[in-house]
Structure formats: C-alpha cells, structure tokens
Amino acid sequence: MLVKSWRKVGVRAVMAVLASAAVLAAVAAPAQAAVPFSWHQRGYQAVSYWQLGDRYHTLVSIYGSVRTDQIQGGKPVPARSVSIDIAQSYCDRAHDRWVDRYWFGSTDGAPVSIAHNFATASWPATAVTLTGEQYNTPLIRHSCDALDWQHVTTVTLPATRATIDAAFTTSGPMVISNSSRRERYDPWFYITINLARARMASAADVRLAVSNPDLTALGSLPKPDFAFVGHNIHTEITVTRGHAPGER
C-alpha cells in the first residue's frame, strides 16, 4: 500500500512540476518558452554510517548504488558503484597541531545487488582506491581549544587500497520523503524535485580492510549507527523564455 501510494504521489508530483514549469514559462515569456536543460537521476542505494569513539573521532560512510542518469536527448545509462568516505579529527599534542584527515574513493562497475522491495542489498569484496588530504592547524599556546587558522597547511595523503563487502537486511515500514524547490532568476526558472523511500536496515554486515596503518583498525567495524536500503528520484529542469544566457 505504501509503495502504491508513493508511486501515485511521485507521478503526480513530477507531472505537477513539469506542468508548473510550462505554465510559468508561458505566462512570463512573450517569446516561445524552451527547456534548454533537464536532468533526471534514478537510483537505488544501500548506505551505512559509523561514528566511532576512537581517539581519531573517525566517521565512516559506505555506499553501494545502482543508478540511472539521463540527460535530455540521451539514453539512460545504468551504473553500479561502491563509495567510501572517511573523516578523522583530533588534537595531535606530540606535534602541537590539530589534524583533520579526509579520505574518499569510489569504484564503478561494482557488482552491487539491491532488491526492488529493499528487503536486501549486498556486494562481494570490492576494491576501492582512496585518496585524501590532511589539514594541519597549529595550536595557540599548546591549547587544543585555540587554533591558529591563519597558518593551516595541507598535505596530500598517499593513495591507499580498501576492500569492502557488505550484506544488508531490512525490516519495518517504508519511510517516504518528498520535496520540491522552485527558483526564478529572470528569465530562468529552476525546478528541482526529490522523491525518496527507504527501509531501515535491521542487520548490516560490512567488512572493510584498508592498507593504510592509520585505518587498519577499521577492519573490525561494529554494527552501523545508521543504515538503510532505499530508492531516490531526482529531477532538475531549467525553463527559459527562448533566448540563451547572456543574450538580451
């Protein structure tokens, strides 16, 4: 019932956005209205998130996705990928600095499998190359609460290899979220709509192995703080009065 209701609401919402774009352009424009740009993305995602209580205050986000991007005039192109983001932030008293580290990486062509009813999602061990940066901020008078932001230095972190495999199982009701946004910068109208639904994961077994010594301990990730399997539709439309940007 929830799925059927969401489909009806989603179709109505998309039709309403398209209709409003056409009406707005027609009313505001003496010239023929045009849609020079439209972009549509449809995707399934399995997402897990950790806020670890280690000395580095590590945050980890892992995503498995199956998405379809379509640009106006083009053909839908499905893509499967696994992505990971890692952030660490801590006071390094040994070097009298505050350290912020960020790693990120994604691999396309990953064998991600997501059930259409969001009951399960999984992928086997998949290699992802992580790149990142480290920001070092000097301490003022050796205090971790007073940072010298004017002398921050940046270091490119060496690439590191991560291997991730995951299995999600969901339960409970569907969570539904719809939103839309419309902006006008004459003679342009920008319309964005998001339709999303998901089920929270009752079990998520995610294994991560990383070669970097600063991340080695992450191989034994606990149960995620937050995990779900869901579906998202994102549409963007630009409407103009029939002339290109910069023309008068």
Legacy VTK file of the C-alpha trace (Angstrom):
# vtk DataFile Version 3.0
C-alpha trace
ASCII
DATASET POLYDATA
POINTS 248 float
0.000 0.000 0.000
2.819 2.392 0.849
4.628 1.596 -2.393
1.492 2.107 -4.473
0.748 5.334 -2.633
4.300 6.566 -3.166
4.113 5.797 -6.879
0.899 7.777 -7.214
2.291 10.696 -5.238
5.546 10.553 -7.184
3.857 10.587 -10.584
1.561 13.435 -9.544
4.485 15.421 -8.163
6.592 15.030 -11.297
3.631 15.932 -13.516
2.907 18.955 -11.332
6.489 20.156 -11.607
6.520 19.757 -15.368
3.183 21.495 -15.671
4.192 24.371 -13.425
7.363 24.865 -15.444
5.409 25.106 -18.653
2.802 27.442 -17.150
5.394 29.721 -15.575
7.385 29.979 -18.766
4.307 30.643 -20.855
2.964 33.322 -18.538
6.259 35.117 -18.015
7.575 34.939 -21.556
6.451 36.871 -24.622
8.759 34.639 -26.664
8.383 30.900 -27.047
9.359 29.020 -23.882
12.135 26.475 -24.051
13.595 23.793 -21.818
17.347 24.038 -22.531
18.267 21.662 -19.740
16.699 18.757 -17.912
18.431 16.106 -15.847
16.988 13.003 -14.273
18.619 10.506 -11.946
17.033 7.368 -10.584
18.963 5.250 -8.153
18.881 2.516 -5.554
21.225 2.822 -2.574
22.442 0.806 0.382
24.017 3.171 2.898
25.781 2.602 6.226
27.306 5.126 8.622
29.544 4.888 11.688
30.651 7.421 14.272
33.453 5.589 16.017
34.533 6.502 19.511
38.245 6.065 18.811
40.992 8.572 19.553
40.755 9.922 15.998
36.965 10.509 16.235
36.597 8.579 12.986
33.500 8.905 10.806
32.873 6.308 8.093
30.220 6.313 5.344
29.879 3.472 2.830
27.508 3.470 -0.144
26.515 0.851 -2.671
24.406 2.197 -5.529
22.677 1.259 -8.748
21.683 4.439 -10.576
20.498 5.684 -13.952
21.438 9.154 -15.192
19.715 10.632 -18.216
20.461 13.916 -19.942
17.893 15.375 -22.316
18.317 13.808 -25.726
20.486 10.991 -24.366
19.843 7.392 -23.423
19.599 6.086 -19.841
22.917 4.619 -18.717
22.771 2.429 -15.591
25.843 2.410 -13.355
26.815 0.392 -10.281
29.349 1.655 -7.796
30.721 1.357 -4.276
31.910 4.510 -2.490
33.511 5.280 0.851
34.175 8.475 2.820
36.330 8.567 5.967
36.998 11.587 8.170
39.228 11.885 11.220
39.724 14.870 13.510
41.924 15.014 16.614
44.402 17.030 18.644
47.991 15.927 17.974
49.800 17.195 21.054
53.033 15.453 20.060
53.308 17.834 17.089
51.427 20.784 18.639
48.680 20.789 15.995
45.086 19.916 15.229
44.712 17.323 12.476
41.773 16.898 10.076
42.041 13.997 7.631
39.704 13.076 4.788
39.772 10.014 2.540
37.345 9.305 -0.249
37.073 6.859 -3.109
34.633 5.222 -5.493
34.752 2.394 -7.996
32.404 1.892 -10.940
31.285 -1.453 -12.257
30.945 -2.965 -8.781
28.597 -5.987 -8.592
26.051 -4.273 -6.328
22.728 -6.073 -5.920
19.713 -4.291 -4.409
16.271 -5.896 -4.202
13.473 -3.766 -5.651
11.454 -4.176 -2.459
14.515 -3.032 -0.451
14.494 -6.252 1.587
18.166 -6.970 0.909
21.289 -5.454 -0.616
24.790 -6.822 -0.997
28.045 -6.831 -2.900
31.097 -9.112 -2.690
34.611 -7.931 -1.780
35.261 -4.877 -3.958
38.495 -2.912 -4.224
38.343 0.878 -3.872
41.311 3.251 -4.121
41.183 6.006 -1.507
42.780 9.410 -1.931
42.670 12.253 0.516
44.108 15.279 2.238
45.260 16.212 5.714
44.932 19.699 7.181
47.330 20.629 9.993
46.371 23.606 12.144
48.918 24.868 14.712
47.821 25.174 18.327
47.967 28.543 20.055
49.867 28.272 23.341
49.642 24.463 23.121
45.867 24.535 23.601
43.617 22.163 21.632
40.837 24.718 22.102
42.742 27.577 20.406
43.763 27.044 16.776
45.864 29.247 14.511
43.654 29.188 11.423
45.913 31.620 9.536
48.690 29.057 9.264
46.897 25.892 8.196
48.973 23.601 5.973
47.671 20.928 3.624
49.264 17.569 2.875
48.133 15.192 0.140
47.732 11.739 1.647
49.198 8.770 -0.220
46.673 6.631 -2.089
45.572 3.594 -0.145
43.681 0.468 -1.147
40.459 -0.542 0.596
38.403 -3.701 0.170
34.722 -3.612 1.108
31.994 -6.253 1.114
28.530 -5.869 2.603
25.181 -7.548 3.211
22.076 -5.630 4.343
18.740 -6.970 5.581
15.844 -4.596 6.233
12.603 -4.773 8.164
9.787 -2.497 9.224
7.694 0.041 7.333
8.727 2.147 4.370
9.950 5.661 5.145
8.889 8.181 2.494
10.276 11.651 1.828
9.256 14.050 -0.975
10.468 17.599 -1.590
10.436 20.184 -4.360
12.049 23.559 -4.930
11.460 26.339 -7.447
13.671 29.371 -8.038
13.396 32.257 -10.503
16.255 34.336 -11.862
14.615 36.089 -14.781
14.415 34.875 -17.483
15.227 31.481 -15.962
13.185 29.116 -13.817
14.948 26.316 -11.945
12.817 23.461 -10.667
14.112 20.569 -8.569
12.165 17.639 -7.193
13.276 14.750 -4.981
11.248 11.634 -4.252
12.708 9.084 -1.857
11.678 5.973 0.050
13.693 3.561 2.169
13.674 0.811 4.758
15.980 0.859 7.753
18.458 -1.999 7.979
17.827 -4.469 10.802
21.150 -6.154 10.041
24.183 -4.792 8.196
27.375 -6.807 7.929
30.026 -4.564 6.389
33.683 -5.600 6.304
36.403 -3.111 5.484
40.113 -3.797 5.072
42.496 -0.882 4.455
46.251 -0.959 3.868
46.952 2.455 5.464
48.181 1.984 9.074
46.023 4.892 10.279
42.953 2.976 9.095
43.906 -0.638 9.752
41.726 -0.864 12.871
38.619 -0.073 10.819
38.530 -3.652 9.537
36.507 -4.644 12.600
33.632 -2.215 12.132
30.827 -2.629 14.682
27.138 -2.520 13.851
26.456 0.721 11.922
24.956 3.646 13.784
22.677 4.182 10.801
21.955 2.009 7.753
19.202 1.766 5.158
18.296 0.486 1.703
16.313 2.862 -0.464
15.406 4.484 -3.738
15.697 8.091 -4.886
14.424 10.008 -7.913
15.999 13.406 -8.564
14.854 15.683 -11.387
16.141 19.120 -12.372
14.524 21.316 -15.023
15.539 24.705 -16.385
12.992 26.760 -18.318
13.776 29.959 -20.228
11.884 32.450 -22.374
13.545 31.327 -25.539
16.947 33.016 -25.598
20.322 31.845 -24.400
22.142 33.129 -21.312
23.867 36.458 -21.981
21.507 37.390 -24.815
19.339 40.479 -24.419
LINES 1 249
248 0 1 2 3 4 5 6 7 8 9 10 11 12 13 14 15 16 17 18 19 20 21 22 23 24 25 26 27 28 29 30 31 32 33 34 35 36 37 38 39 40 41 42 43 44 45 46 47 48 49 50 51 52 53 54 55 56 57 58 59 60 61 62 63 64 65 66 67 68 69 70 71 72 73 74 75 76 77 78 79 80 81 82 83 84 85 86 87 88 89 90 91 92 93 94 95 96 97 98 99 100 101 102 103 104 105 106 107 108 109 110 111 112 113 114 115 116 117 118 119 120 121 122 123 124 125 126 127 128 129 130 131 132 133 134 135 136 137 138 139 140 141 142 143 144 145 146 147 148 149 150 151 152 153 154 155 156 157 158 159 160 161 162 163 164 165 166 167 168 169 170 171 172 173 174 175 176 177 178 179 180 181 182 183 184 185 186 187 188 189 190 191 192 193 194 195 196 197 198 199 200 201 202 203 204 205 206 207 208 209 210 211 212 213 214 215 216 217 218 219 220 221 222 223 224 225 226 227 228 229 230 231 232 233 234 235 236 237 238 239 240 241 242 243 244 245 246 247
